[in-house]
């Protein structure tokens, strides 16, 4: 049985990139979100096994990626969240980790780097 993944990123090319990486793996993209507010709503609806979360997205005044992580962890303390972020956002990555993110990847990344992280979180 494939594990369900919610992909959160404001850039459609990045969502498509992640979807392509997961296509031939033991994971399937069950949903996508382009901002943090949508991410929280989709998490409630879909209850995925994993979330890949960008940190900097539109509507940042209302809720950013770190805030979305906090809200998701409040909903489900066992949520598995991987932060996928650009270089230069180190302080936000640290804050995301403090809020409950399990791991992070720096953009740009290679497909095998994402798969390796997923295998660490889901070793089965």
RADANOR-V644700 format. One record per helix or strand of 2 or more residues. SS is the DSSP state (a for helix, b for strand). FROM is the first residue (numbers start at 1). TO is the last residue. If there is no record, write none. Layout:
ss=[SS:SS]
from=[FROM:FROM]
to=[TO:TO]
This chain:
ss=[b:a:b:a:b:a:b:a:b:a]
from=[3:12:27:36:50:65:81:90:103:111]
to=[8:23:33:46:53:75:86:99:107:121]
